[in-house]
Amino acid sequence: MELIRCFLFFWDPTHFLVIIGLIISMVASSYVNRTFKHYDQYRSQSGVTGTDAANYILQQSGISDVGVQKISGNLTDNYNGKTKVLSLSEATADSTSVAAIGVAAHECGHAVQDKKNYWPMRIRTAIVPLANIGSTAAFPIILIGVLLSWNQTLINLGIAAFSLALLFQLVTLPVEFNASHRALTILSEGGVLSSEEVPMVRKVLTAAALTYVAAALSTFLQLLRLVLLFGGNRNDN
Ligand SMILES: [Zn+2]
């Protein structure tokens, strides 16, 4: 009984929003893993590896200042605009599967965005420090606001700080979808992928993009929870 009372004390119904967010993120991440695994079994007809595909796309896009390197980890592939390094995980770099080629091509899509000064990517890079500070400071600011006999101005400032994290994730969406779109166009036009392989790669990249949608949804639900709990003035008691 003590345990249940304790649980009810710390439990409020808005926790459901956080749980729904967690479930959405888990489903999205398991979907991307399953989709990758599935299409990792299909060897590409052209026989190129992820690294080959990356070098091909960079060359086709007139990018000569980006290096391709292999890194450890599972789906740790990324493009670093500052160092101009495109890192491919072991599963991607040496594999000739359509999934690996798709992932490598997606990262190249970011390198192309960087070269072409794709503006959502610029905004995204500019927001990163703000979003990091915002998501770290939000909860302490709200807590201090509550402790200072419910200082609504401070609490609102905390909620605004948290919303920067959501803003970052919303700006991430067009950047990610656009990188995949560029990747698919170059791969299919250049003949690296056959007409049967293009839809397979599209499925892998769509699954990957859905994890970003899930992350944004989950952050939105957390923000909604903060607004429901702390958003209004507490004059109703
Ligand atoms: Zn990406």
Residues whose N, C-alpha, C, O or C-beta is under 5 A from the ligand:
A	BS01	ZN	E176 A179
